[in-house]
Amino acid sequence: MTQQFVIHLAREAIYYTMLIASPMLGLALIVGLMIGIFQAVTSINEMTLTFIPKIVVVFAALVLFAPWMMQILLTFTIGLISNISLVSH
């Protein structure tokens, strides 16, 4: 196992982690901005107003994007398992 292999593996792991998390984080960001604008316009400072919609949107995104996320994870895992022989050298 060379240093380049470890760096490449770590880079791929970080890339796939960001790729899988981006739909949920992006939708939570959009909902958070919309609620923040709504709170600024109406002067409502209720803390639970920001958390509940974000939780619902993140859960809905998880359900909606689950097949795509599983396909990405499966592709990464198959590639990782197929390269096990490179690790022992």
N, C-alpha and C positions, 0 to 999 in steps of 0.2 A: 504494500500500500504506500503510494507516494504522497507527498505533500500536495501535489496538484490534484490528485484524486480526491483527497479530503476536502480541499477548497471547493472543487467542483460539486461534490456531494452536498456540502453545506450551502452553497449558492443555490442549488436546485431546491433544497428543502425550504429555504427562505422564500424563494420565488413561488413555489407551490402553496406555501402557507399564506402569502399575501394574495395570491390569485383566488384561493378558496374563501378567504375572509372578506374580500373586497365587495361582493354583492351585499352582504349583511351590513358591513360597516358603512358602505355608501348610502344605502337606504336609511339607516339610522341617522346619518349625517343630514340627509335631506329633510327627514321628518323633524329632527332637532332644530334645524334652521327655520322651518315653517312654523313650528311651535314657538320658537324664540321671537320671530317677527310678530306672531299673533299676540304673545304676551307683552311685547313692547307697545303694540298699538292699543291694546285694551287695558294696560297697566295691571294685569293679573299676575301675581307672583306666587302662584301655587306650584310647589316643587313636584307634587305627584302628577301634575299635568304634563311634565316632560318625560317622566319615566314610563308610564303605562303605554302610551302610543309607541314609544321606541321598542318596548318589549314585544308588543303585538307585531310590529313591522319586522323585527328581527326574526321572530318565530315564523311569520308568514314567508319571509325570504328563505329561511332554512328549509321549510317544507317545499317551497317552489323550486329552489335550486339544488335540492338534495341529490337528484339523479346526476346532474352535471358535476357536482362536487365529488360524488362517489366515483364517477368515471375518471376524473382527474387524479384522485387518490389511488385508484386501481392502476392507472397507467404508471404513476410514479412508483408504486409498490412492485409492479411487475418488472420495471426497469431496474429497481434496486435489487430484487431477488436474482435477476438474470446476471447481475454484475458481482455476485458474491464470490465468484471464482477469482476476480481481480483483487479482492481484499486480502486473500491469504498470501499473495506474492509480495 
